[in-house]
Amino acid sequence: MKKVFLFYFIAVSVSVMSQSVALKEKLQPLPFGAIKPSGWIKEQMQKDMAGFVGNLDQLVPSLINDPIYGEGRLQKHSKAKDLGNLKSGDTEGDEQYKWWNSETQSNWWDGYIRNALLLNDTKAIEKIKKYIDRILATQDADGYLGIYDKELRYHFNAENGELWSKATLYRGLLAYYEYTQDQKVWNALLKAVDNVMLNYPINQSDPFNVGNGFSGGVAHGLTFTDVLDRMYQLTGNKKYWDYASFLFLNFSNNYSSEKDVQLKNIFDAAYKLQSHGAHTYEHMRPLTVTAYSTGNTELQKALEIYLNRIKNATTLTGGAIGDEWIAGRSANSTTVGYEYCSLQELMNSYTVLLQKTGNYINAEAVENIFYNAAQGSRDPDHSCIAYLKTDNSYEMMGTKNGEVEAGRNQTRYKYSPAHQDVAVCCNPNAGRITPYFIQSSWMKETDTSLAATLLAPTVVNTTVKNISLKIEEITQYPYQNNFTYKIIAEKNVRFLFKIRKPDWVQSIRTKEKYSIEDGYILINRTFKTNDQVALEFVTDVAIREDINHEKFFTYGALFFAKSIAATEQKGKIYAPNFEDLMYAPKEKVHYAFIVDHQAKFVNGKILLQLKNENTNKIEKIELIPLSKTILRQVSFK
């Protein structure tokens, strides 16, 4: 059987590399900064910048300020660094700790840059300018911009962070360039990417052939395709897409400890996802880019299979297994947790899929993750997030609902502004998730149409038919379902305005003449220089059932949960108002579903009847949005 899969895989690889007819991307992304937040999302981002997102460099200064890209570049005799984490239960070895700070600081800077620019935070922007100058000064004359000294770079036979450190750094530089059009940043990126392509020549090198040991950093490096994909979109030069497909196929053809996306495993019908969750979900992007850059039908089939497997590993709220390995399991709202890194990576992967396919189903997945599982992993009252979280969260005292794990002192199930005892990875990603969500909330189909792909309070500045256009989306969505689009155009202009219609919408109230096509509301008319579109989505309480036959209550885009009163306990203090927080339930009462639930939506809550499992009595209770809870029960047997 293995020989059959290997032969099939090699045949697919040859077919892919010989096929050059790329698929046409259905939607065009707007430049970073063309879409800015407003309303409650802007307020939340401002709180984040005043909180852990804007201050992580003060909370863990040795990690963020490590000169790993400059005078602290890694050499043959570099030692593993003390990151302040407990390493309890880790079995991956020390090699990863050498490059780890590059991920921590570059992902943090990526989020910091994007938040500051979108908020026009002048103080933070001055800080960013100094960082940009400092990081560009580390670039060598040949274009190398990374974390390794000359004796090591591009020559590895084991775990390393060569491509991963570049991917995390260059994503932030790309955002800064797109917003500022700073030519020196663009020139640095062109030279840096060319340096990679020169030292790992396409079809003539083996960058992912690094032995049979743990290769988490190497596998993360496959997301260098994020950079290549955006470079292709900015330049139209297909060499970047070709190189992205080369990287994916080379990764697929080599041993990796993170192997879910490898083609031989995708086409194995008996294979179940088993790798580290964040890897599995971020690898959806390289597969998607390669399927589009090559147009290969076998890769399109592989992508379809992969998406179905990920769906099986994801709870209805968007929480994809990530605690931290998938390990062949299916989603479960109580016994399986999800990592904040996994939420960010999977959401980002769906935004790429949305842009390439135009399929509104992918927008539904993006919104579901962001508005439910991700918002539900934030502490609503403090500036911190959960590293790991379950849908049904009966306690947050470090362990998964009190479960004892053999050989591990689990501490991930708590709220923290840094989570340094585990790894400072989820908090930097928490700083990235909102800007990445906003970036994909508007896209163009053609120069004569504009689509509101993700619904959120935003302001977009763009052009249609070379006419300047500004649209402000005024809404409290997803907490309310009415929208006003204020349109300011340079002059009267006719264009196709598309607004995504979520699946849960029962009817639409509006004075506009419209049609519905492929999950979008189409309004095609001449818009005046000052115009507006108003609409409201009508819905009702809905009940959804997961693969374990547990019931969930939703209203619109939101899942609702029974909030559980908790006692707050403080742990490590990083700085005043920045501390680890744990939550113990004041009482342990679970509820069961009943047919005569009488659920109704009233003033932002769902009022209903459920059975108290302790007393077996029917009680009237209220559910609130999952995003506003800490301890909660969201599914009911």
C-alpha positions in Angstrom: 0.0 0.0 0.0 2.8 2.5 0.9 4.5 1.8 -2.5 1.2 2.6 -4.3 0.8 5.9 -2.4 4.4 6.8 -3.1 4.1 6.1 -6.8 0.9 8.0 -6.9 2.4 11.0 -5.1 5.4 11.1 -7.4 3.1 11.0 -10.4 1.0 13.9 -9.0 4.2 15.9 -8.3 5.4 15.5 -11.9 2.0 16.5 -13.2 1.9 19.5 -11.0 5.3 20.8 -12.0 4.6 20.3 -15.7 1.2 22.1 -15.5 1.4 25.9 -15.6 -2.2 27.0 -16.2 -3.1 28.8 -13.0 -6.6 29.2 -11.8 -8.1 32.6 -11.8 -8.6 34.1 -8.3 -12.3 35.1 -7.9 -11.7 38.1 -5.6 -9.0 40.7 -5.4 -7.7 41.7 -2.0 -7.5 45.4 -1.2 -4.1 46.9 -0.1 -3.5 46.7 3.7 -4.9 49.8 5.3 -7.7 50.4 2.7 -10.1 48.9 5.3 -10.1 50.3 8.8 -12.1 49.3 11.9 -14.9 51.3 13.4 -17.5 50.8 16.1 -17.0 48.1 18.7 -14.1 46.4 16.9 -12.1 49.7 16.8 -12.8 50.1 20.6 -11.6 46.6 21.3 -8.4 47.1 19.2 -7.7 50.3 21.2 -8.1 48.4 24.4 -5.8 45.7 23.1 -3.1 48.3 22.2 -3.5 49.7 25.7 -3.3 46.1 27.0 -1.2 43.1 26.2 -1.0 43.6 22.4 0.6 47.0 22.8 2.7 46.1 25.8 4.0 42.6 25.3 7.5 43.9 24.7 7.4 45.3 28.3 5.9 42.1 29.7 8.5 39.7 28.2 11.3 42.0 27.1 14.0 39.4 26.8 12.0 37.6 24.2 10.8 40.6 22.1 14.1 42.4 22.3 16.4 39.5 21.6 18.6 40.7 18.6 18.2 37.3 16.9 18.0 39.0 13.5 21.1 41.1 14.1 24.1 40.7 16.3 22.4 37.8 18.0 22.1 35.6 14.9 22.4 31.9 15.5 25.7 30.1 15.0 26.9 26.5 15.2 27.7 26.8 18.9 24.6 28.8 19.9 22.9 27.4 23.0 19.2 26.9 23.5 17.7 29.9 25.2 15.9 30.1 28.5 12.5 31.5 27.4 11.0 31.4 30.9 8.7 28.5 30.1 8.4 25.3 32.2 8.8 22.9 29.3 6.6 20.5 31.2 5.7 17.5 29.1 7.7 18.7 26.1 9.4 16.0 24.1 10.5 17.9 21.0 14.1 18.7 22.3 15.9 22.0 22.7 16.7 22.8 19.1 13.4 24.7 18.7 14.2 27.0 21.5 17.1 28.5 19.6 14.8 30.0 16.9 11.7 30.5 19.0 12.2 34.1 19.8 12.1 35.0 16.1 8.5 33.7 16.0 7.5 35.4 19.2 8.8 38.8 18.3 8.0 38.8 14.6 4.4 37.7 15.1 4.1 40.3 17.8 5.5 43.0 15.6 3.2 41.9 12.7 0.1 42.4 14.9 1.5 45.6 16.5 2.3 47.1 13.1 -1.2 46.3 11.8 -3.1 47.5 14.9 -1.1 50.7 15.1 -1.5 51.6 11.4 -5.2 50.8 11.3 -5.8 52.9 14.5 -3.5 55.7 13.3 -1.8 55.4 16.7 0.9 58.1 16.2 3.0 57.1 19.2 3.1 53.5 18.2 3.8 54.4 14.6 6.9 56.3 15.6 8.0 53.2 17.5 7.4 51.1 14.4 9.5 53.4 12.2 12.5 52.8 14.5 11.9 49.1 14.4 11.7 49.1 10.6 15.0 51.0 10.3 16.6 48.7 12.9 15.5 45.5 11.2 16.4 46.6 7.7 19.9 47.5 9.0 20.5 43.8 9.7 20.1 42.9 6.0 23.3 41.7 4.4 24.6 43.0 1.1 23.4 39.8 -0.7 19.9 40.4 0.5 19.9 37.9 3.4 17.4 38.9 6.1 17.1 36.3 8.8 18.4 34.7 12.0 21.4 32.6 11.0 25.1 33.5 10.6 26.8 32.7 7.3 28.2 29.3 8.4 24.6 28.0 9.0 22.2 29.6 6.7 20.5 27.4 4.1 22.6 24.4 5.2 20.6 22.2 7.6 20.1 18.6 8.3 17.8 18.9 11.3 15.3 21.2 13.0 15.7 24.9 12.2 13.8 28.2 11.8 15.2 29.5 8.5 12.0 29.9 6.5 9.8 30.3 9.5 11.7 33.3 10.9 11.5 34.9 7.5 7.8 34.3 7.0 6.9 35.9 10.4 9.1 38.9 9.8 8.3 39.5 6.1 4.5 39.4 6.7 4.8 42.4 9.0 7.2 44.2 6.6 4.7 43.6 3.7 1.9 45.2 5.8 4.0 48.2 6.5 5.0 48.6 2.9 1.4 48.3 1.6 0.3 51.0 4.0 3.2 53.5 3.7 4.5 52.6 0.2 8.0 53.0 1.7 10.2 52.0 -1.2 13.2 51.0 0.9 11.0 48.4 2.6 9.9 47.1 -0.7 13.4 46.9 -2.1 14.5 45.1 1.0 11.7 42.5 0.6 12.5 42.0 -3.1 16.2 41.3 -2.3 15.3 39.1 0.7 12.9 36.9 -1.2 15.3 36.7 -4.1 18.0 35.6 -1.7 15.8 32.7 -0.6 15.1 31.7 -4.2 18.7 31.8 -5.1 20.0 29.7 -2.2 17.1 27.2 -2.4 16.9 27.2 -6.2 13.5 26.0 -7.6 13.4 22.3 -8.5 17.1 22.0 -7.8 17.3 22.0 -4.0 15.7 20.1 -1.1 14.9 22.7 1.6 12.7 20.4 3.6 15.0 17.4 3.7 16.2 17.7 7.3 16.2 14.2 8.6 13.7 12.2 10.6 13.6 14.1 13.9 11.2 16.7 15.3 10.8 19.5 12.7 8.2 21.9 14.0 10.1 25.0 13.0 10.9 23.6 9.5 7.2 22.7 9.0 6.1 26.2 10.1 8.5 27.5 7.4 6.1 26.2 4.8 4.1 29.3 5.5 6.7 31.3 3.6 4.2 30.8 0.9 2.1 33.5 2.6 4.9 36.0 1.6 5.1 34.5 -1.9 1.4 34.6 -2.5 1.2 38.3 -1.5 4.3 39.1 -3.6 2.5 37.6 -6.6 -0.6 39.6 -6.0 1.4 42.8 -5.6 3.7 42.3 -8.7 1.8 39.9 -11.0 5.0 38.0 -11.3 4.2 34.3 -11.5 7.7 33.3 -10.3 6.5 33.8 -6.7 3.6 31.4 -7.2 5.8 28.9 -9.0 8.2 29.0 -6.0 5.3 28.5 -3.6 4.3 25.3 -5.4 7.9 24.1 -5.4 8.1 24.6 -1.6 4.8 22.8 -1.0 5.7 19.8 -3.2 9.2 19.6 -1.6 7.7 19.6 1.8 5.2 17.0 0.8 8.0 14.7 -0.6 10.1 14.8 2.6 9.7 13.4 6.1 8.0 15.8 8.5 6.8 15.4 12.1 3.9 17.6 11.0 2.6 15.5 8.1 -1.2 16.0 7.8 -0.9 18.1 4.6 1.4 15.8 2.7 -0.2 14.4 -0.4 0.4 10.8 0.4 -1.5 11.2 3.6 -4.3 13.3 2.1 -5.0 10.6 -0.5 -4.9 7.8 2.1 -8.6 7.3 2.8 -7.7 5.8 6.2 -5.5 8.6 7.4 -6.8 10.8 10.2 -5.4 14.3 11.1 -2.8 13.9 13.9 -0.3 16.7 13.8 0.1 19.9 15.9 -3.1 21.8 15.3 -1.5 25.1 14.3 0.6 23.4 11.7 -2.3 21.5 10.3 -4.5 24.6 9.9 -1.8 27.0 8.6 -0.8 24.4 6.0 -4.2 24.8 4.4 -2.8 28.0 2.9 0.2 26.5 1.1 -2.1 23.7 -0.3 -4.6 26.3 -1.5 -1.9 28.5 -3.1 -0.4 25.5 -4.9 -3.8 24.3 -6.1 -4.4 27.7 -7.6 -0.9 28.4 -8.9 -0.7 25.2 -10.8 -4.4 24.6 -11.7 -3.8 20.9 -11.0 -7.0 18.9 -10.6 -5.4 16.4 -8.3 -4.4 19.2 -5.9 -7.9 20.6 -6.0 -9.2 17.1 -5.0 -6.6 17.1 -2.2 -7.7 20.5 -1.0 -11.3 19.3 -0.9 -10.4 16.2 1.2 -8.3 18.3 3.5 -11.1 20.8 4.1 -13.5 18.0 5.0 -11.0 16.5 7.5 -10.5 19.9 9.1 -14.3 20.3 9.4 -14.5 17.0 11.3 -11.9 18.4 13.7 -13.7 21.7 14.3 -16.5 22.3 16.8 -19.6 24.2 15.6 -18.3 27.4 17.2 -15.1 27.3 15.0 -12.9 25.8 17.7 -10.5 23.5 15.8 -8.6 20.8 17.8 -5.3 22.2 19.0 -4.6 21.0 22.6 -2.0 20.7 21.1 -2.0 17.7 18.8 -5.1 16.5 16.9 -4.1 12.9 17.4 -6.8 11.3 15.2 -9.6 12.8 17.3 -12.9 14.4 16.3 -14.2 17.6 17.7 -15.9 17.5 21.1 -17.2 20.5 23.1 -16.0 19.3 26.5 -13.2 16.8 26.1 -11.2 18.4 23.3 -9.6 21.9 23.5 -8.4 24.4 20.9 -5.4 26.7 20.9 -5.6 30.4 20.2 -2.8 29.9 17.6 -4.9 27.4 15.9 -7.9 29.8 15.8 -5.7 32.5 14.1 -4.1 30.1 11.6 -7.4 28.5 10.6 -9.2 31.8 10.3 -6.4 33.1 8.2 -6.5 30.1 6.0 -10.2 30.5 5.4 -9.6 34.2 4.4 -7.1 33.0 1.7 -9.6 30.4 0.5 -12.3 33.0 0.4 -10.2 35.3 -1.7 -9.2 32.6 -4.1 -12.6 30.9 -4.5 -15.1 33.7 -3.7 -17.2 31.1 -2.1 -19.4 32.7 0.7 -19.1 29.4 2.7 -15.5 30.3 3.5 -16.6 33.7 4.8 -19.1 32.0 7.0 -16.2 29.9 8.5 -14.1 33.1 9.0 -16.9 34.9 10.9 -17.7 31.8 12.9 -14.2 31.5 14.2 -13.7 35.2 14.9 -17.0 36.0 16.5 -17.4 32.8 18.5 -14.4 30.6 19.4 -11.8 33.5 19.2 -13.9 36.1 21.0 -14.9 33.4 23.5 -11.2 32.8 24.3 -10.7 36.4 25.4 -11.2 37.5 29.0 -14.1 40.0 28.6 -13.0 42.0 31.6 -9.2 41.8 31.5 -6.4 42.2 28.9 -5.6 38.5 28.5 -6.5 35.4 26.5 -6.8 31.7 27.1 -3.9 29.6 25.5 -6.3 26.6 25.4 -10.1 26.7 25.7 -13.0 24.3 25.4 -16.5 25.2 24.3 -17.9 23.9 27.5 -15.6 25.5 29.9 -16.4 24.4 33.4 -13.2 25.7 35.0 -10.1 27.5 34.0 -7.6 26.4 36.6 -4.8 25.3 34.3 -6.2 21.9 33.3 -8.9 20.9 30.8 -12.0 21.0 33.0 -10.0 19.4 35.8 -8.6 16.5 33.8 -5.2 15.3 34.9 -2.8 14.6 32.1 -0.1 11.9 32.6 3.4 13.2 32.5 2.4 16.9 32.2 1.7 19.7 34.6 -0.9 21.3 32.4 -1.2 25.1 32.8 -2.5 26.2 29.4 -6.2 26.4 30.5 -6.0 29.8 32.1 -6.0 33.5 31.0 -2.7 35.3 30.7 -1.3 38.4 28.9 1.7 36.4 27.9 1.6 32.7 28.9 5.3 32.6 29.3 5.2 29.5 31.4 4.1 27.6 28.2 5.1 29.7 25.2 4.6 33.3 24.1 3.0 32.3 20.8 -0.8 32.6 21.4 -0.7 36.2 22.6 1.2 37.5 19.6 -1.3 35.7 17.4 -4.1 37.2 19.4 -2.7 40.6 18.3 -2.8 39.5 14.6 -6.3 38.0 14.4 -8.4 41.2 14.3 -6.3 43.1 11.7 -6.3 39.9 9.5 -10.0 39.7 9.9 -10.5 43.3 8.9 -8.1 42.9 5.9 -10.5 40.4 4.3 -13.8 42.2 5.1 -14.0 43.9 1.7 -12.7 42.6 -1.6 -13.2 43.5 -5.3 -14.6 41.1 -7.9 -13.9 43.4 -10.8 -13.2 47.1 -11.2 -17.0 47.6 -11.4 -18.0 45.7 -8.3 -17.2 45.8 -4.6 -18.1 43.1 -2.1 -18.6 43.3 1.7 -17.3 39.7 2.3 -17.2 39.8 6.1 -19.8 41.7 8.0 -18.3 44.1 10.6 -18.2 47.8 11.5 -15.5 49.1 9.1 -14.6 51.9 6.7 -13.3 51.1 3.3 -11.5 53.5 0.9 -11.0 52.3 -2.6 -11.8 53.1 -6.2 -14.5 51.9 -8.7 -14.0 52.8 -12.3 -11.1 55.0 -11.2 -13.5 57.0 -9.0 -12.6 57.4 -5.4 -15.1 55.7 -3.1 -15.6 55.6 0.7 -18.1 53.3 2.4 -18.7 53.3 6.1 -20.4 50.1 7.4 -22.3 51.2 10.5 -23.5 48.2 12.6 -23.3 46.5 15.9 -23.0 43.2 14.1 -22.9 40.4 15.2 -24.7 41.6 18.3 -27.3 43.2 16.1 -28.3 42.5 12.5 -29.1 45.9 11.0 -26.7 47.8 8.7 -26.3 51.2 7.2 -23.7 51.7 4.5 -22.8 55.4 4.1 -21.4 55.9 0.7 -19.3 58.9 -0.3 -18.2 59.0 -4.0 -16.0 61.4 -5.9 -18.9 61.7 -8.3 -22.0 59.7 -9.2 -21.1 56.2 -10.2 -22.8 53.0 -11.1 -21.4 49.8 -9.7 -22.4 46.4 -8.4 -22.5 46.5 -4.6 -22.4 43.0 -3.1 -23.2 42.2 0.5 -22.8 38.7 1.8 -26.0 37.1 3.0 -25.3 34.7 5.9 -27.0 31.3 5.7 -29.0 32.0 8.9 -30.9 34.9 7.4 -34.6 34.2 7.0 -35.6 37.4 5.3 -34.2 40.9 4.4 -35.8 44.2 5.2 -34.6 47.0 2.9 -36.0 49.6 0.4 -33.3 48.6 -2.1 -34.0 46.6 -5.2 -31.8 43.6 -5.1 -31.2 40.1 -6.2 -29.4 37.2 -4.5 -26.7 35.2 -6.2 -24.2 32.7 -4.8 -24.8 33.8 -1.2 -24.5 37.6 -1.9 -27.1 40.4 -2.0 -26.6 42.2 -5.3 -27.5 45.9 -5.5 -26.7 47.3 -9.0 -27.5 51.0 -9.4 -26.0 54.4 -9.7 -24.8 55.7 -6.3 -24.8 59.4 -5.7 -21.9 61.4 -4.2 -23.6 61.0 -0.8 -25.8 58.0 -0.6 -26.6 55.1 1.6 -27.9 51.5 1.7 -29.9 50.3 4.8 -30.9 46.8 5.5 -31.8 44.4 8.3 -31.4 40.6 8.5 -34.4 38.9 10.1 -33.8 35.6 11.9 -34.8 33.7 15.0 -33.4 31.3 17.6 -32.0 28.2 15.9 -30.8 24.9 17.3 -27.8 23.2 15.8 -26.6 19.7 16.5 -22.9 18.5 16.4 -21.5 15.1 15.5 -21.9 14.0 19.1 -25.7 14.9 19.0 -25.3 17.7 21.4 -27.6 20.8 20.9 -26.4 24.4 20.5 -28.5 27.5 20.6 -27.7 30.3 18.1 -29.2 33.6 17.1 -27.7 35.1 13.9 -24.0 34.6 13.8 -23.6 34.0 17.5 -23.6 30.9 19.7 -25.1 31.4 23.1 -24.1 29.8 26.4 -25.1 29.5 30.0 -22.6 31.6 31.9 -21.2 30.0 35.0 -20.4 32.2 38.0 -16.8 31.9 39.0 -14.2 32.9 41.6 -11.2 34.7 40.2 -7.7 33.7 41.3 -4.6 35.6 40.4 -1.3 33.9 39.4 1.9 35.3 38.0 2.1 39.1 37.9 3.9 40.5 34.9 3.2 44.2 35.7 0.4 46.1 37.3 -2.9 45.1 35.7 -1.1 42.3 33.7 -1.4 39.0 35.5 -2.4 35.4 35.0 -6.0 34.7 36.0 -7.7 31.4 36.8 -11.4 30.8 37.4 -13.0 28.2 39.6 -16.8 27.6 39.4 -18.9 28.7 42.4 -21.1 25.7 41.8 -21.2 22.7 39.5 -24.5 22.6 37.7 -25.0 21.3 34.2 -28.1 21.5 32.1 -29.7 19.1 29.7 -31.7 19.9 26.5 -35.5 19.4 26.5 -37.8 19.4 23.5 -40.2 22.0 25.1 -37.4 24.5 25.6 -39.5 27.5 24.6 -36.4 29.5 23.5 -36.9 33.1 22.5 -34.6 36.0 21.9 -35.1 39.0 24.1 -32.8 42.0 24.4 -29.6 40.3 23.4 -30.2 37.1 25.4 -31.9 33.8 24.7 -34.5 32.9 27.4 -35.5 29.3 27.6 -36.1 26.2 29.7 -33.6 23.4 30.4 -33.3 20.5 32.8 -31.0 20.9 35.8 -29.1 17.6 35.8 -28.5 17.8 39.6 -32.1 18.2 40.5 -33.8 16.8 37.4 -36.1 19.8 37.5 -37.0 22.1 34.6 -35.6 25.7 35.1 -36.0 29.0 33.3 -32.5 30.2 32.4 -30.9 32.7 30.1 -28.1 32.3 27.6 -25.7 35.1 26.6 -23.3 35.3 23.6 -20.4 32.9 24.0 -18.0 35.8 23.3 -19.1 37.4 26.6 -18.4 34.4 28.8 -15.5 32.9 30.8 -16.9 29.7 32.4 -19.9 28.4 30.4 -21.9 25.6 29.1 -22.7 26.0 25.4 -23.8 22.5 24.3 -26.6 20.5 25.9 -27.1 16.7 25.7 
